[in-house]
């Protein structure tokens, strides 16, 4: 698998990362090197092997359904560039 | 993925176009907010209507380093819903990240389930009708899957000229996305499907189904085709928030698509919005930004796994569902129509069952449907606000059965209980409404009426139907308290009318 320049630009746009044309062409090379390296994994035959999701087999921890958090709107909005009455304010977005 | 067509084109459901009839094909995605105290992956409250950002934890605000921990009750609610939809429960499912940017999505991704949802294929039986003959038709609609995901926050656009307000209280609340197969073929079927889905969710207690507050929302996929032909290109109508609007959105969208195709055009696959004011749909997103959510398994969460015992335990404690309840009520002697009214909402069914306990089911059903629901409807009240309790209505029915009051007087007692409250038996006692069953007293009244009307007596001998007039006079004289059957028998005997 490899990526072309258009794909690099598209992925950057989807991730909302600003990439100049120069950066994009150097990224194209870098990404293809990484993908080529990862590609080697395909040499291993994994038919019939379950995907490994954890180094030690373990069950996902579950929480009891209880309210244990919240009521800290001031903390939540403390870092917001703009807020009012504990709402976040963002540049207007309307579909 | 190949789509299997489970339906045969039905002329009743087709809509006419300039080039002949068209068939509408509809699939639905219902987003149902899970009833739970706290959110899917955080301990913040799910309560509706809190102050802005009060029900937000650092997890919901996606602060760096915060890790999600799943709420066990939300998992149970999803499994219960799956069982209620007669669906396959997947003992292993996986959470994925669905990546997109929007100000009400602080993580930059929604934790959802993509390839391995918690619930697989199931089915819902909807009831469509009544048709011109008053008949209802049952149609089986396939369920494709149900998965758990996080809800997003809420944006408000009308508070400020250049800024949008964002409240994250809803961010992270558990949602069940329930996807149907494209088995629906008319707007009526789509409305019946949503109604039935809401009914099932409410019976299960897994979602309150309140579309006004947005705790149930529907995305509707609509395409048109020549009857029985290949599936057409579909458009998705997002976030329709009432059952009536779903019907309107489908009708207008189908007409829009037919007009385009009949003019020689083709349908663009796109997302559209329904504008209730204009009664039509409009394009929401342009096609150039085709969505690419770049799903991948969420590395913060292990696969969700449980065993058969977990599912079995939930299955055993599942409440009786509307279809089963309806079948049971029909087996008690109720008509299918009456039974479907009673099971339409769980609180109505519960009310009815309390009234019917130890009493004749048919009589109880008549009183609940005709008198109670009629009066509630007239007063604009819901069943929860009824001024007449099941015990009081049951008391009235008992008084009829014991012969203490006639059916007619019972209606008056119902009125009194409705307005003033009180125990029906006491009311009947205190207000002297008891039916006169004393044969001697009734006989006296009958004699009086006969003696006062010799001419009518002569006429009645030739025309037995006149007996009814005498009964009426006696009832009037006793202010309706005489037992009508007893009066009738006495009048006929005195006038010498053979039965």
Contacts between the chains, C-beta under 8 A, distances in Angstrom:
chain1	res1	chain2	res2	distance
A	14	B	99	7.4
A	14	B	292	6.1
A	14	B	294	6.8
A	16	B	101	5.7
A	53	B	297	7.6
A	53	B	302	5.7
A	53	B	303	5.6
A	54	B	302	6.0
A	58	B	302	6.9
A	59	B	302	7.1
A	59	B	305	6.4
A	60	B	70	6.4
A	60	B	301	6.5
A	60	B	302	3.8
A	60	B	303	6.9
A	60	B	304	6.1
A	60	B	305	7.1
A	61	B	69	6.2
A	61	B	70	7.9
A	62	B	69	7.5
A	62	B	70	5.4
A	62	B	71	7.4
A	62	B	72	4.0
A	62	B	75	7.0
A	63	B	38	7.7
A	63	B	43	7.0
A	63	B	69	4.9
A	63	B	70	6.5
A	63	B	71	5.2
A	63	B	72	6.3
A	64	B	72	6.5
A	64	B	73	7.7
A	65	B	36	5.2
A	65	B	37	5.0
A	65	B	38	5.6
A	65	B	71	5.3
A	65	B	72	6.6
A	65	B	73	3.4
A	65	B	74	7.4
A	66	B	37	6.2
A	66	B	38	6.1
A	66	B	43	6.7
A	67	B	37	5.5
A	67	B	38	5.0
A	67	B	43	6.1
A	67	B	44	7.0
A	67	B	45	4.5
A	68	B	38	7.1
A	68	B	43	3.4
A	69	B	38	7.8
A	69	B	42	6.0
A	69	B	43	3.9
A	69	B	44	4.8
A	69	B	57	3.8
A	69	B	58	7.9
A	69	B	59	7.7
A	70	B	43	7.5
A	70	B	44	4.0
A	70	B	45	5.5
A	70	B	54	6.2
A	70	B	55	4.9
A	70	B	56	6.2
A	70	B	57	5.9
A	71	B	54	5.7
A	72	B	56	7.6
A	73	B	51	6.7
A	73	B	52	6.4
A	73	B	53	3.9
A	73	B	54	5.2
A	73	B	56	6.9
A	75	B	58	7.8
A	76	B	53	4.9
A	76	B	56	4.9
A	76	B	58	7.6
A	76	B	61	5.1
A	76	B	168	7.1
A	77	B	53	6.1
A	82	B	163	6.9
A	84	B	165	7.3
A	85	B	52	6.2
A	86	B	51	6.8
A	86	B	52	4.4
A	86	B	53	4.9
A	86	B	54	7.6
A	87	B	52	4.9
A	87	B	53	7.0
A	87	B	156	7.7
A	87	B	159	8.0
A	87	B	165	4.1
A	87	B	166	6.2
A	87	B	167	5.8
A	88	B	53	7.6
A	88	B	103	7.3
A	88	B	165	7.2
A	88	B	166	4.0
A	88	B	167	7.8
A	88	B	168	7.5
A	89	B	160	7.1
A	89	B	163	4.5
A	89	B	164	7.4
A	89	B	165	6.3
A	89	B	166	7.6
A	90	B	103	4.3
A	90	B	155	7.9
A	90	B	163	6.5
A	90	B	164	5.3
A	90	B	166	5.9
A	91	B	162	7.0
A	91	B	163	6.5
A	91	B	164	7.3
A	92	B	157	6.4
A	92	B	160	7.6
A	92	B	162	5.5
A	92	B	163	5.9
A	92	B	164	5.0
A	93	B	102	7.4
A	93	B	103	5.8
A	93	B	155	6.6
A	93	B	157	7.4
A	93	B	164	5.2
A	94	B	157	5.0
A	94	B	164	7.5
A	95	B	273	7.0
A	95	B	284	5.6
A	95	B	285	7.6
